[in-house]
Amino acid sequence: MTYSVVIVEDEIEVAQLLAQYLLSPDKRRANAPRYQVLGIASDLATARSVLSALNPALILLDVHLPDGNGLTLLSELRARDTKSEIMLLTAAKEVQVLEKAMQLGVCDFLVKPIMLSRLDQALSRFEEKQQHLSAAREVTQSMVDALFLNPADNPKDNTTIRLPKGVDSLTLQKVRQVFNATPELAYTAQRIGEQLGISRSTARRYLEYLLEIAELMVDQHYGAIGRPERSYRKCR
C-alpha cells in the first residue's frame, strides 16, 4: 500500500529531505515507493489551502511557521474531524508543546534535527497501525494491544524472548510486513527470499514459524514436473 502525505515545513531543505526520503524505493514491494507526497507547504496559509482540498493519510507538521503556529493548524484539523494522522516536527523544547500535541492526538513527535533512523521508526509505526486497521473486521483485544502497547510493556508476551532458535525478531517483523501490506496475496518462500534479500531456506523457516502460530495459512500445488510448492497467505 502507498500512503499519501502532505509536508508542512518552512525550511525548504528539510522539506526536500523529507520528501526525498518518503519517495525512496521500498525493497519490500518491488522497489515501489511507500509514500506519495501530495504537496509541500512552507507557511500556515498555504497549508490551510492545501489541506482544504486534500485529505492525506499522513501530515508532517512543523510547529514554528512564518505566519503562525502549527499547533493552531493541528487544532483546526481535529475540530473538523480529519482522519489524517499527524506527526509533529519541531525544534521547540517546551514541555507544554509536547503536552498540547499529545492532547490533540499526534501519532508521533520528532525533535529537530530529525534523525532519519527515528523518522523511519515513526513511519514504521504509522504503517503498522494503518495495516492493522485496514485488515480488521472487528475490534479484538489482540488488535487493540497491537495498536496501543509497546511489546516491551508486556514481558509475558515478548516475542523477542520466546522466538525459537534461528528466528530473528527483526527479520520476522519484515516478513510480517510483507503480508500486512498485501494480505490478499500468497507468497512462496522463493518470492519472500527475493523481496527481503534472504535465502529461500531462511524464508521458509520464517514462513513455517508463522504458519505454526496461525498467522499464515498454506496451499500446496504442483509444478510442471510434479514438484510440490507451498504458497503462504495471511489468515483472515
N, C-alpha and C positions, 0 to 999 in steps of 0.2 A: 504494500500500500504506500502511496505517495501522499504526504501531508502538505497542505497549503500553509504559507507563513507570510506575515507582514512584519517588517522590521521598522521600529520607531527609534531612531538613534541620530543624534545631531552631529556626531563625529563621523565624517564620511569614510575615513579609513577603517574605523571599527565596523561600520555598516557593511562596507565592501568585504571585509574579512569574514564577517558572519555569513553574508550571502554566499561567498565562495565556499565556505565550509559546509553550509547546508546543501549546496548543489553538488558536492563531491560525490562520485560514484559509490554505490553501496555494493560491495563484493558479494553480500549475501543474496542479492537479487539480480544477478547477471549484470552487475555494474550500472543498474538503473539508479537515478538519484532518489534519495529518501524524501526530499522536500522540493516543493515548488514555491519559489519566492514570488508572491503576487505583487508586492510593492515595497518601497522604502520611503519612509517619511522622516524628514530632519527637524520638524517642529510640530507643535501641538495642532495648529490649524490644518496642516496637511494631513496629519494622522486622522483627525476627525473626518476630513473629507474622504480619505481613502477607506476608512472603516465604516463609513455610512453606506458605501457601495459594495463592500466585500465582507465576507464572513469567514475568515481563515480559521483553520484548526488550531493554529498557534500564533501568538503575538509575542515578539521580543520587544520589550518596552523599557526605554531609558527613563530615569526619574527626572533628571535635570535637562530641560529643553529650553531653547532660546525664548519662547513665548509662554512658558508656564511649567507646571509640574506634571510628570507622568502619572502620579497618583490621582490627580484630578481626572485624567482620562480614564484611568482604571475604575474610579468610582462611577463615572458616566456609563462605561460599558457594563458594569454589574447592574446598574439601575435599569438598563434596558434589557437585562437578562440575556446578554450574549453568551453563546456556548463556547466561545474561543477560550482555549487555555492560555494563560499569560505567564511568561517568565519575566521577572523584573531584572533590569541591568542597571547597576548604579555604582558610583564612587562614593556615595553617601555612607557615612559610618554611624549615623544616629540610630539608636535602637528603636526610636519612635517610627522611623521609616519602615523597618522590618515588621514592627507590630501592626502598623496600618496595612502593609502588604498582606500579612497573614490574615487579618480580619476580612480583607477583600478577596481572599481565596486565590492567591497566585499559586501556580504549581511548582515554582522554584524561584530562587533569589540568588543572583550571581553578582558577586562583588568585583568591580574593576580594580586592576586589569584582569580581564577574563582569561582563565586558563582553558585551553581547548580540551584538555582531559576532563575538566569539570563540566564544561559545556556538553561534551559527549555523554557524560553520566546523566546530566539533566535530560538530554534528548532521549536517551535510552529509557528512562523512567516514564517520560511522556508517551513514547511509543508503546511501552508495555501496558500502560493504563488504557490507551486507545484500543489496543488489541483485546484486552480483557472485556471492555465494554461492548465492543462490536461483536464479539463472539458469544457473549452471554445471552441466554434466553430468559433467565430469571435470576433473582438475587439469591445467592447462596453464601454461607459463611466463608467458605474457602475463597470465593471470588472477592468478598469484602476484605478478607485478610490479605489477599494478594495486592489489593489497591491501597490499603492503609497501613499495613505492617511492614517494617523492615525485617528481613529474615533473621537478623541478629537479635531482634526483640523477642523471639520465641525459641529459646535454646532446645526445647523438646522437639521442634520441627525444623532443626537447622540441617539442611541437606548437605552443607559443606562438611559436616561431621559424619553423616550416615552414608555417604556415597560409597559404592563398592570399589574395590581396587581396580585401577585402570580407567575410572570415570572421573574426569576433572570438572569442577563446577563451572569454570569459565567456558569450556568447550560445550558442556551440556547446555548452558544458557544460550549459546549461539545456535545450537541445533533446535532448541525450543523456539527461538525467534523466527527461524525459517518457517516452521509450521504455524506459528501465531500470525505471521504476516500473510500467509496464503493457506488458511485452514481447509479450503476446498480441494487442494491439490494433493496428489500422492507422490512420494519420492522413494527412489531406490537408494541403497547405500552408495552406489556409484555416483549418483547425482548429488547427494548430500556432500560426499567427499570432494567433488569438484567445486561446489559452491563455497565450501569452507576451507579448502586447501589442505585437507587431511586425507589419509589413505582410505580406501574402500573398507578395509577390515576394521579400522578405527571407527569409521562412521557407523558400521553395522553394530559395533559394541554399544554405542550410544543409543542407536535405534532400538536395539533389543532391550536395553535397560528401560527406555520409555514405554516400550510395549509391556514389559513386566509390571510396571507400576500403573498401567492402564491409562496412560496419557495418549498412546497411539494404538491404532489397530492395524492389522496387516492383511494383505491379499497376496496370494501366491499364484503366479501364472507361469506358463511355459513358453520359452522362446522357440525359434525355428528348429533348433536341434534337440529340443526336449529338455533343456536345462532349466530348472525352476528358478524363478526370480521373485523376490519379495518386494512388494511396494507398501510403504508405510503411509498412513493417513491419520490426521489428528482425530481423536474421538470426539463425537458430537455430544 
